[in-house]
Amino acid sequence: MEPTRYLKLPIAFDLARLQEDLRRIAPADWIGHFNTSAYEKGWGCVPLRSVDGRTDHIMPVNGGRFEDTPILARCPYFRQAIDHFQCEKTSVRLMGLEAAAVIHEHRDEGGALEDGLTRLHIPLQTSPLATFRIDGEEVHFSAGHAWYLNAACLHGAENRSPQARIHLMIDCVTNPWLTQLFHAAGGVLRESPPYGDANIDDGNVLQVIAGLRASGHAAGVQLATRLQETHARRTGTAARP
């Protein structure tokens, strides 16, 4: 089976309370998304958890420490919704796509649960006319529910409704709790590369093994042995001593 591209999770929140917190957000809290070439018309963000708790940008910073922002302190039900997920969170923000706005199709490398980042969406204000396009399929995420988006897939969005589409987006660090939730909802994980490296397969593994053995390096020879053992298990042949 193909790995899951998106998934409605068995979790729903009180939409009225979510929207009550949304009204606590001031127009001045919104900032334009930094990747201006990725969209047309308006795509804005409100940082609720960001590097150093800053409210003025959402730029990723290597080695930065994620902290709640002062804006989140004004929104108790947002915090309750975020805390429902029993995992570490990195970036948390509101994402607003204005009427008639479009996010161009793109991939966020490393943005799948299997890669260690689980991206969740909770729509706060939406319409069936506000949709994602995920690997060619048009999908609407319903309000108040928690949804998983495999952001490593080719995806974009379009808002054909007359009002802004606003989602609470939570980037989670994948852990056993999230993985169990994913499986309980019917999610299918991407299979791990059989040889531990996506560039090595049954077609080229013997060539890789030969190259590693020819290198003469101890680490290379050890890796070659492990690859040979894996190949033997997969093909039913005897592993080379």
C-alpha positions as CSV (number, residue, x, y, z in Angstrom):
1,M,0.0,0.0,0.0
2,E,1.1,3.6,-0.6
3,P,2.0,5.6,2.4
4,T,-0.7,7.9,3.7
5,R,-0.8,11.4,2.2
6,Y,-3.3,12.9,4.5
7,L,-5.5,11.6,7.3
8,K,-8.5,12.7,9.4
9,L,-7.6,11.8,13.0
10,P,-10.2,10.7,15.6
11,I,-9.9,14.0,17.4
12,A,-12.3,16.9,17.3
13,F,-12.3,20.2,19.3
14,D,-15.1,22.6,20.2
15,L,-15.3,24.8,17.2
16,A,-17.0,27.6,19.0
17,R,-14.2,27.8,21.6
18,L,-11.6,27.7,18.9
19,Q,-13.2,30.6,17.1
20,E,-13.6,32.5,20.3
21,D,-9.8,32.3,20.7
22,L,-9.4,33.3,17.1
23,R,-11.2,36.5,17.8
24,R,-8.5,37.3,20.4
25,I,-6.0,37.6,17.6
26,A,-5.5,41.2,16.5
27,P,-4.9,42.3,12.9
28,A,-1.4,43.5,13.9
29,D,-0.5,39.9,15.1
30,W,-0.6,38.6,11.5
31,I,2.6,38.7,9.4
32,G,3.1,37.8,5.8
33,H,4.6,34.4,5.0
34,F,8.3,34.9,4.2
35,N,8.3,32.8,1.0
36,T,6.6,35.3,-1.2
37,S,7.3,33.4,-4.4
38,A,5.3,30.4,-3.1
39,Y,1.8,32.0,-3.2
40,E,-0.4,34.5,-4.9
41,K,-2.4,37.1,-2.9
42,G,-2.4,36.9,0.9
43,W,-0.9,34.1,3.0
44,G,-0.3,35.1,6.6
45,C,0.8,33.6,9.9
46,V,0.5,34.2,13.6
47,P,3.3,32.6,15.5
48,L,2.0,30.8,18.7
49,R,5.2,28.9,19.3
50,S,8.4,29.9,17.5
51,V,12.2,30.2,17.9
52,D,12.8,32.1,21.1
53,G,9.1,32.8,21.3
54,R,9.3,35.6,18.8
55,T,6.2,37.1,17.2
56,D,7.8,38.9,14.4
57,H,8.9,36.1,12.1
58,I,8.6,32.4,11.4
59,M,12.0,31.9,9.7
60,P,13.5,28.5,10.7
61,V,16.8,28.8,12.7
62,N,19.1,25.9,13.0
63,G,19.6,25.0,16.6
64,G,17.0,27.5,17.8
65,R,14.9,26.9,20.9
66,F,11.2,26.8,20.4
67,E,9.1,28.6,23.0
68,D,5.5,29.7,23.3
69,T,4.8,33.3,22.2
70,P,2.9,35.9,24.2
71,I,0.1,35.6,21.7
72,L,-0.6,32.1,22.8
73,A,-1.0,33.2,26.4
74,R,-4.2,35.1,25.3
75,C,-5.7,31.9,23.8
76,P,-6.4,29.3,26.5
77,Y,-8.3,26.9,24.2
78,F,-5.6,27.0,21.6
79,R,-3.2,25.9,24.3
80,Q,-5.6,23.2,25.4
81,A,-5.8,21.9,21.9
82,I,-2.1,21.9,21.4
83,D,-1.5,20.2,24.8
84,H,-3.9,17.4,23.7
85,F,-1.1,16.0,21.6
86,Q,1.3,14.1,23.8
87,C,4.5,14.9,22.1
88,E,7.1,17.6,21.7
89,K,6.1,20.6,19.5
90,T,8.3,22.8,17.4
91,S,6.6,25.5,15.4
92,V,2.9,26.2,16.1
93,R,1.1,29.0,14.2
94,L,-2.1,30.1,12.7
95,M,-2.0,30.0,8.9
96,G,-4.4,32.3,7.0
97,L,-5.1,32.0,3.3
98,E,-7.1,35.0,2.0
99,A,-10.0,34.8,-0.3
100,A,-8.9,34.0,-3.9
101,A,-5.4,33.2,-2.7
102,V,-3.3,30.3,-4.0
103,I,-0.4,28.4,-2.5
104,H,1.7,26.9,-5.4
105,E,2.3,23.2,-5.3
106,H,5.5,22.3,-3.5
107,R,7.1,19.6,-1.3
108,D,8.5,20.1,2.3
109,E,11.3,17.6,2.4
110,G,11.4,15.7,5.6
111,G,7.8,16.7,6.3
112,A,6.3,13.2,6.9
113,L,5.6,11.4,10.1
114,E,8.2,8.8,9.1
115,D,10.8,11.5,8.8
116,G,10.3,12.7,12.4
117,L,8.0,15.6,11.8
118,T,4.3,15.2,12.0
119,R,2.4,18.2,10.7
120,L,-1.1,18.6,12.0
121,H,-3.9,21.0,10.9
122,I,-7.0,22.1,12.8
123,P,-9.2,24.2,10.6
124,L,-10.8,27.1,12.5
125,Q,-12.4,28.9,9.7
126,T,-12.9,27.2,6.4
127,S,-15.3,26.3,3.6
128,P,-15.6,23.4,1.1
129,L,-14.3,25.9,-1.4
130,A,-11.0,26.0,0.5
131,T,-9.1,23.0,-0.6
132,F,-5.7,21.3,-0.7
133,R,-4.3,19.6,-3.7
134,I,-2.3,16.6,-2.5
135,D,-0.5,14.5,-5.2
136,G,-3.2,15.6,-7.7
137,E,-6.2,15.0,-5.4
138,E,-8.4,17.8,-4.2
139,V,-9.1,17.6,-0.5
140,H,-11.1,19.7,2.0
141,F,-10.1,19.6,5.7
142,S,-13.2,20.0,7.8
143,A,-13.4,22.5,10.6
144,G,-12.7,21.6,14.2
145,H,-11.1,18.2,13.4
146,A,-7.4,17.3,13.6
147,W,-5.9,16.3,10.3
148,Y,-2.4,15.0,9.3
149,L,-0.8,16.3,6.2
150,N,2.2,14.5,4.7
151,A,4.0,17.6,3.7
152,A,6.6,15.7,1.8
153,C,4.0,15.0,-0.9
154,L,3.4,17.5,-3.7
155,H,0.8,19.8,-2.2
156,G,-0.7,23.2,-2.7
157,A,-3.9,25.0,-1.6
158,E,-6.5,27.3,-3.1
159,N,-9.2,29.4,-1.3
160,R,-12.1,30.0,-3.7
161,S,-14.4,31.1,-0.8
162,P,-15.2,34.7,0.0
163,Q,-13.5,34.6,3.5
164,A,-10.1,33.7,4.7
165,R,-9.3,30.1,5.4
166,I,-7.6,29.8,8.8
167,H,-5.9,26.7,10.2
168,L,-4.1,26.1,13.5
169,M,-1.0,24.3,12.3
170,I,1.1,22.2,14.8
171,D,4.5,20.7,13.9
172,C,5.1,17.8,16.2
173,V,8.1,15.6,16.8
174,T,7.1,12.1,15.9
175,N,6.9,9.7,18.9
176,P,5.2,6.4,19.8
177,W,2.0,8.2,21.0
178,L,1.6,9.9,17.6
179,T,2.5,6.8,15.7
180,Q,-0.1,4.8,17.6
181,L,-2.7,7.5,16.9
182,F,-1.8,7.4,13.2
183,H,-2.2,3.7,13.0
184,A,-5.5,3.8,15.0
185,A,-6.8,6.2,12.3
186,G,-5.9,3.8,9.5
187,G,-2.6,5.4,8.5
188,V,0.0,3.6,6.5
189,L,3.7,4.3,7.0
190,R,6.2,4.5,4.2
191,E,8.3,1.3,4.2
192,S,11.9,1.8,5.4
193,P,14.6,1.3,2.8
194,P,15.6,-2.4,3.1
195,Y,19.3,-1.6,3.2
196,G,18.9,1.5,5.4
197,D,19.7,3.8,2.4
198,A,17.1,4.8,-0.2
199,N,19.9,4.8,-2.8
200,I,20.7,1.1,-2.3
201,D,18.3,-1.6,-3.6
202,D,18.4,-5.2,-4.7
203,G,19.5,-4.1,-8.1
204,N,22.8,-2.4,-7.0
205,V,23.5,-3.8,-3.6
206,L,26.1,-6.3,-4.7
207,Q,28.0,-3.6,-6.6
208,V,27.9,-1.4,-3.4
209,I,29.1,-4.4,-1.3
210,A,32.0,-5.0,-3.7
211,G,33.0,-1.4,-3.6
212,L,33.0,-1.3,0.2
213,R,35.1,-4.4,0.4
214,A,37.5,-3.1,-2.1
215,S,38.0,0.1,-0.1
216,G,39.8,-1.9,2.6
217,H,38.5,0.4,5.3
218,A,37.3,-1.4,8.4
219,A,34.1,0.5,8.6
220,G,33.4,-0.1,5.0
221,V,34.0,-3.8,5.3
222,Q,31.7,-4.0,8.4
223,L,28.9,-2.2,6.4
224,A,29.5,-4.5,3.5
225,T,28.9,-7.5,5.8
226,R,25.7,-6.0,7.2
227,L,24.4,-5.3,3.6
228,Q,25.4,-8.9,2.6
229,E,23.5,-10.4,5.5
230,T,20.4,-8.3,4.6
231,H,20.7,-9.3,1.0
232,A,21.0,-13.0,2.0
233,R,17.8,-12.7,4.1
234,R,15.9,-11.0,1.3
235,T,17.0,-13.5,-1.4
236,G,17.5,-16.7,0.5
237,T,21.1,-17.0,-0.5
238,A,24.0,-17.7,1.7
239,A,25.8,-14.7,3.2
240,R,29.4,-14.3,2.3
241,P,31.6,-14.9,5.4
